[in-house]
Amino acid sequence: MLNEIQETLDREARDGGATYLLPIMLDDYVLTGWRKSHPELAERVGRRIIGDFRGAKRSRQAFDAAVARVIDALKIKRVI
């Protein structure tokens, strides 16, 4: 998994700052779980828009809201 994340970040850099990685949260791991073992990678991923699906299992409304936020994030165009 870490290799795929690093490769995606490298590809984004090669492609002039394109965004291919949109992380999602099912728990707090993306924010805290790997900071000690991979601090640089965790920092780079943590600065992104992260789809928060932590409450989605308990509530259809929370799931729908999380999906809407991810769709909005995908619509954002970067000006280079």
Buried (B, 14 or more C-beta within 10 A) or exposed (E): EEEEBBEBBEEBEEEEEEBEBEBEBEEEEBBEEBBEEBEEBBEBBBEBBBBBBEEBEEEEEBBEBBEEBBEEBEEEEEEE
